[in-house]
Amino acid sequence: MWSAMLGLVALGAMFTPRASAQRTPAAEKSNMELVGWSDLQGRSAYQPLVHKQGDRFIAYVGHHGGNVVNPLSGKQEDNGTSLVDVTNPRQPKYLAHIPGAPGQAEAGGAQMVRVCDGSTLPRADRSKVYLLRSFGGSAHEIWDVTDPARPSRLTIVVSGLRDTHKSWWECDTGIAYIVAGAPEWRTRRMTMIYDLSDPAQPVFIRNFGLPGQQPGATGPVPTDLHGPISTGPRGNRVYFGYGTGGNGVLQIVDRNKLLTGPKEPSDANLLYPQIARVDLPADAGAHTAFPMLGMTLPEYANQKLRPGTAAAAGIEHDHDGAAPVRTQAGRDFIAVVGESLANECFENRQLVRMVDVTAESKPFGVSTWTVPEASGHFCDRGGRFGTH
């Protein structure tokens, strides 16, 4: 399944009607085999998501802006969302295309997709399947995709925005952390939180961002949000990544305080749910803040905790109901990933930065990772090189 998804995304991004007639380099691979592929009607792909619906697997693929003819309708359609049946990964079947916003690159299209079953959402129609997606840079929508060959728009969550990007939707609670550009805020990307437990009736909860981004603030504006990841009620954390290729910020937030605390966007109220913040160097982005919690380090398996240091170090705790950690082996990390943008290495190298957050209030970096450029002479081969 993953091989099919990777092939579908890579080819959807590489092969456009214009590029297909051009000479392309020979395909290369490492530790994987191409199983199947779809050209996605020649639309440039961004975010893919594979969702099990009954006995089928449906790929929902967000697209950058642009437009091509949809062979299913015979119409020229602005790039939006592709729905592809990948149950048989060797023979993907293109089911439907939902047009997006007009415009090129990130100004148009419908890049972001999230899918939840009504049987999981607390107050939804249990027979339905729902798609949350961005609409260009101006809105977020919910579509009924119960029959993925016949999607229908259910509602507009919010419109009139300055920008959008990669949101997060908790299917078990319905809480959605929507990346948006509220017109009155000083930044083009912050967080608008909605209760989408009944997708037909969105309920606004609050706006959130870094101090200095809110209306009425003064001074420099902190870097834009790229996206959040929530661990839900059980983990009670939301991890925010701000900045893509520079001036990155990792923010760790108490989910319960975020949802139930004071909501007027003053500096004090924006700081109220914050547990920790890490400001990265100017050349480092925080495109993604991916939690890797409860990791076991075999090297430290025999290291007993010195008396009095466990609580201070923040490592005498449990993970998912397990017994409290009694050795140094159990640790929590955040993978902070920068985004490479410029082709042929005409920018600072973006890395994966591993941040130890076992003691949440005292996060610290423990390692970085990158692919050696010389291993493939990547800077001379075109395209982006670095993490994303």
Secondary structure, DSSP 8 states (H G I E B T S, - for coil): -HHHHHHHHHHHHH--TTGGGS-------SS--------GGG--EEEEEEEEETTEEEEEEEEEE-EEEETTTTEEEE--EEEEE-SSTTS-EEEEEE--BSSSEEEEEE--EEEEETTTSTTS-TT-EEEEEEETTTEEEEEE-SSTTS-EEEEEEE-S-S-B---EE-TTT-EEEEEE--TTSSSS-EEEEEE-SSTTS-EEEEEE--TTSSTT--S-----EEEEEE-HHHH-EEEEEE-SSSS-EEEEEEHHHHHHS--S--HHHHHTTEEEEEE--TT---SEEEEEEEEE-GGGTT-B--TTTHHHHT----STT-----BTTEEEEEEEE----SBTT-S----EEEEE-SSTTS-EEEEEE---GGGTTGGGSSSB-S--
